[in-house]
Amino acid sequence: MSESKIIDPRKIIIREFKIVKAMLECPDDYQVQDIASFTYNVDMETECSLEESLVKAALLVSVNTVSNEKSEEVSASFRFVFIYHYEDLADHAVKSRDGVALDPYLANAIASVTYSTSRGILISRFQDTPLRDFILPIVDPQDFVRKD
């Protein structure tokens, strides 16, 4: 991968999607009107199989309420796994001792699709729960790419 080749977004195919963890804990007597704010954490992990032209992206999301009143907080934890196929992936990646480094443009596209799709799923999942007003913010997908 001496120089970046053009990435064709239409060639990024989601082969599989799974919610491998979906947990919401809410005390029976929790009062939604007591929510002052939310805290959250997001992490993304990627793995590649150059032989099969597959990229696995896992997004881990945790969310907690911060209440005005002293009470047990609501918490949620999700792990989304996406398996992507990109034809000729090996042409857009390089192997190293630490694993596989994707072309920055392809890595950005994978991170963008993974994060934005997961945002939408969480919006849907949080309806009719105390977390219904929480929406993951829009972020720069480079934040995830730089970490990998």
C-alpha positions as CSV (number, residue, x, y, z in Angstrom):
1,M,0.0,0.0,0.0
2,S,2.6,2.5,-1.1
3,E,0.0,5.0,-2.2
4,S,-3.7,5.2,-1.7
5,K,-5.9,3.8,-4.5
6,I,-9.3,5.1,-5.2
7,I,-11.9,3.7,-2.9
8,D,-15.3,3.0,-4.5
9,P,-17.9,3.2,-1.7
10,R,-20.3,1.2,-3.7
11,K,-17.9,-1.8,-3.3
12,I,-18.3,-1.7,0.5
13,I,-20.8,-4.5,1.1
14,I,-22.2,-5.3,4.6
15,R,-22.1,-9.1,4.6
16,E,-23.3,-9.5,8.2
17,F,-24.6,-7.5,11.1
18,K,-25.1,-8.6,14.6
19,I,-26.1,-7.1,17.9
20,V,-23.9,-9.3,20.2
21,K,-24.7,-7.4,23.4
22,A,-27.8,-5.4,24.2
23,M,-28.2,-4.6,27.9
24,L,-30.4,-1.9,29.5
25,E,-30.6,-1.7,33.3
26,C,-33.2,0.5,34.9
27,P,-34.4,0.6,38.5
28,D,-38.1,0.0,38.9
29,D,-38.7,3.4,40.6
30,Y,-36.5,5.5,38.2
31,Q,-38.0,8.9,37.4
32,V,-37.2,10.1,33.9
33,Q,-37.8,13.7,34.9
34,D,-34.7,13.5,37.2
35,I,-32.3,13.1,34.2
36,A,-29.9,16.0,34.1
37,S,-27.6,14.6,31.4
38,F,-26.0,11.5,30.0
39,T,-22.5,10.1,29.9
40,Y,-21.3,7.8,27.2
41,N,-18.3,6.0,25.9
42,V,-17.7,4.6,22.4
43,D,-14.9,2.4,21.2
44,M,-14.4,0.7,17.8
45,E,-12.2,-2.4,17.1
46,T,-11.4,-3.6,13.6
47,E,-9.9,-6.9,12.3
48,C,-9.1,-7.8,8.7
49,S,-8.9,-11.0,6.7
50,L,-7.0,-10.0,3.5
51,E,-7.4,-13.5,2.1
52,E,-11.2,-13.3,2.3
53,S,-11.3,-9.5,1.6
54,L,-13.3,-9.0,4.9
55,V,-13.2,-6.4,7.5
56,K,-14.8,-6.9,10.9
57,A,-15.8,-3.7,12.8
58,A,-17.1,-3.9,16.3
59,L,-18.6,-0.8,18.0
60,L,-19.0,-0.8,21.7
61,V,-21.3,1.8,23.3
62,S,-22.1,2.4,26.9
63,V,-24.5,5.1,28.1
64,N,-25.5,6.2,31.7
65,T,-27.9,8.7,33.0
66,V,-26.8,11.5,35.4
67,S,-29.7,12.4,37.7
68,N,-30.5,15.5,39.7
69,E,-31.6,13.3,42.5
70,K,-29.5,10.7,44.2
71,S,-30.7,7.4,42.8
72,E,-29.4,4.3,41.0
73,E,-28.8,5.4,37.4
74,V,-30.0,3.8,34.2
75,S,-27.2,2.2,32.1
76,A,-27.0,0.6,28.7
77,S,-24.3,-1.3,26.9
78,F,-24.3,-2.4,23.3
79,R,-21.8,-4.2,21.1
80,F,-22.5,-4.1,17.3
81,V,-20.5,-6.2,14.9
82,F,-20.4,-5.5,11.2
83,I,-18.7,-7.7,8.6
84,Y,-17.8,-5.9,5.4
85,H,-16.5,-7.2,2.1
86,Y,-14.4,-5.1,-0.1
87,E,-13.2,-6.6,-3.3
88,D,-9.4,-6.7,-3.5
89,L,-9.0,-5.6,0.1
90,A,-5.3,-6.6,0.0
91,D,-4.7,-3.8,-2.5
92,H,-5.9,-1.3,0.1
93,A,-4.1,-2.7,3.2
94,V,-0.7,-3.6,4.4
95,K,0.3,-6.3,6.9
96,S,2.6,-5.5,9.8
97,R,3.7,-7.1,13.0
98,D,0.8,-5.4,14.7
99,G,-1.9,-6.6,12.3
100,V,-3.3,-5.0,9.2
101,A,-3.4,-1.3,8.4
102,L,-6.2,-0.3,6.1
103,D,-5.9,2.5,3.5
104,P,-7.0,5.6,5.4
105,Y,-9.8,6.4,3.0
106,L,-11.2,2.8,3.3
107,A,-10.8,2.9,7.1
108,N,-12.6,6.2,7.3
109,A,-15.5,4.8,5.2
110,I,-15.8,1.7,7.3
111,A,-15.8,3.7,10.5
112,S,-18.4,6.2,9.1
113,V,-20.8,3.5,8.1
114,T,-20.4,1.5,11.3
115,Y,-20.9,4.5,13.6
116,S,-23.7,6.1,11.7
117,T,-25.7,2.9,11.3
118,S,-25.2,2.1,15.0
119,R,-26.4,5.6,15.9
120,G,-29.7,4.9,14.1
121,I,-30.1,1.5,15.8
122,L,-29.6,3.1,19.2
123,I,-32.2,5.8,18.5
124,S,-34.7,3.0,17.7
125,R,-33.7,0.8,20.7
126,F,-33.9,3.7,23.2
127,Q,-37.5,4.6,22.3
128,D,-39.9,4.0,25.2
129,T,-37.0,3.8,27.7
130,P,-35.5,6.4,30.0
131,L,-32.7,6.9,27.4
132,R,-35.1,8.0,24.7
133,D,-33.6,11.5,24.6
134,F,-30.1,10.3,24.2
135,I,-28.6,10.4,20.7
136,L,-24.9,9.6,20.0
137,P,-23.4,12.8,18.7
138,I,-22.0,13.1,15.2
139,V,-18.3,12.6,15.3
140,D,-15.3,12.6,13.1
141,P,-14.7,9.0,12.0
142,Q,-11.0,9.8,12.0
143,D,-11.1,9.6,15.8
144,F,-11.7,5.8,15.5
145,V,-9.2,5.4,12.6
146,R,-6.4,7.2,14.4
147,K,-6.9,4.9,17.4
148,D,-6.5,1.7,15.3
